[in-house]
Structures are given as structure tokens and as C-alpha cells.
Amino acid sequence: MSRETLAIVLVLFGVVAFSINAGVSRIALDSGVSAGALSGVRAVGSAALLGLAVLLFRRSAWRIPKQDHGVLVIYGLVGVGIMPLFYFEAISRIPIGLALLLEFLAPVWVALWARIVRRQEVNRLLWPAVGLTVVGLAVIAGAGLDGLDPVGILAGIACSFAFATYFIFGERLVSRSDPITVTFWGFSISSVLWTVVGLTGLTSAWWSVSLSDGAELPESIGGAVVPLGLVLLWVTALGTVVPFSAETTAMKFIPAIYVSIVATAEPVGSAIVAWWLFDQTLEAAQIIGGLIVISGIVLALLSRPGHQLPATVE
């Protein structure tokens, strides 16, 4: 197997794992875990596992250059910390496929940021990309957004902006530091954020989640009751750290821009998982609109051929 083929296999593995994780996260949310508490559990668990990975394999790469500390804080608070709150809130209120589609608007915002704010050169694909995205969203809206939870829709859009922040600030950080180390510090900062939020009582504290509570699986996979701790372990290890590591490893062999393009298959995969686990379906017009939006996202990614994006984190 060639290195390029291996890279594609790793990315597709990450896409499948992230898609399944959307469904597993929904099980945790349906079991009574709040979006804030789930964000905290995920942050603390991922920081611990990534810290172990850095200790074992990246021991010489603990430090982030001093001039990047401010960027790292924003990356950790918004791109890694706040983003999953919007993500979990969205998938708990609207169809998972639609929530992921809204989240993946992020590359469009990144391309617009590069052109308008940073005044970087982008090729002419950017404007058709924006046009396709707008048209696709209009088709989805015309198919009946009024029947969906508006908070869920707003959470999905907010998630895309937080995801764009992850891309914009993460891109700078990984240009000078080890990607796994950057992600470890991002999750560590996120852990501090959710610990402070838990102490203030603004949301359920992550440490208040009882791992021994029961979580009922969907009837489509047997409907058994399993310990909530197993579900949360999946979300943290198999749903975050493992697929992220797979996509990061893929970037050793192919440019990250292509990793991100392949990753746009995730909304489709998540929609399939949601249909299988929760009987969530989208109307034909919503599916068509979603495909148009994905086309716009791919063009937006291709509009920045000289700039690589870090692997996705959800």
C-alpha cells in the first residue's frame, strides 16, 4: 500500500469514527448529560490521553513558542473549548446530519477571512464556493427549516464560527509546533474552562456526571442499558482522540487541505448513522441542498491551495 493510499484510508477511518461519535454523543445527551458537562468530560479525558501520548512519543515537544501563547489561549477557549458545546447542543435539537452540515460551513468562513481580513490571495473558486453554499442553504431552508428547533439551528451556525476559529488559529500554531502537542494544550485549556464553568454553576459540572448511571442504547442496536461511563469513554477515546490522531498522521503523507476535503464526507456519514440509530431522515430537498453546500465547502477549501488546514476536531 502506498503512503498516499494509507493516508486516505486513515482519513476515511477518521470520518467513520467521527460520524459514529455523533450518534454516540446523542446517546449520552439523551441519557441526561448536559451539553456543558459532556463538553467538560470530553475535554478532560482527551487532555489526559493526549498528555500521555505527548509524554510517551513527543517528550521533547512540550513547549509552544512564547509569541504563540495568546493564539493558543483563543484556540483552546473557542476552537476546542466552546465549539463542542454548540455542537452537542445542535445534535440534541436538530437532525444530526443537518447539524454537521452547518458545522462544516467553517471552511467557507476561513476562506472569506483569508481574503477579506488577511487579504491573502485566493483563486476564483472562492466566490462560486460562497454562491453554492448560499444556494444550498436556501434550498434547505425552503424544505422546511421552520419545523426545526431554532436554537439548534443557531447552535449549528455558532459551531461553524467556533470551528473556523479552530482552523484559523490552529493553522498558525501547527506551523511552528507539533500538532499533537498543540491539541493537548488546546484540550488542557478547554478543561480549565469547563472546570471554571462547572464551579460557577452555569452548567452541570463535568465531575458531577455519574459514570455508573445507565444509558439506553437505541432499539436499532438492541436497546440494552449500558453504563454511562462506557458511552463517555467512547466519546473521548474512540470518538475524539483516535480519529483525530488518524487524520493527523495522514497529514504526514498528504497535504492537510486534502485531508479536510475528504473529511467533508462526515455530514453524510453522520446523517446515515442518525438514520440507522434514531430513524432521523431528511427530506429530498434537504438532501439536495446538503450536497450543494458540500460542493461549496470543497471549492472553498480548494480556493486556498497555498494554505494547509489542521485535522478536524469535533
Secondary structure, 3 states (H helix, E strand, C coil): CCHHHHHHHHHHHHHHHHHHHHHHHHHHHHCCCCHHHHHHHHHHHHHHHHHHHHHHHCHHHCCCCHHHHHHHHHHHHHHHHHHHHHHHHHHHHCCHHHHHHHHCCHHHHHHHHHHHHCCCCCCCCHHHHHHHHHHHHHHHHHCCHHHCCHHHHHHHHHHHHHHHHHHHHHHHHHCCCCHHHHHHHHHHHHHHHHHHHHHHCCCCCHHHCCCCCEEECCHHHCCCEEEHHHHHHHHHHHHHHHHHHHHHHHCCCCCHHHHHHHHCCHHHHHHHHHHHHHCCCCCHHHHHHHHHHHHHHHHHHHCCCCCCCCCCCC
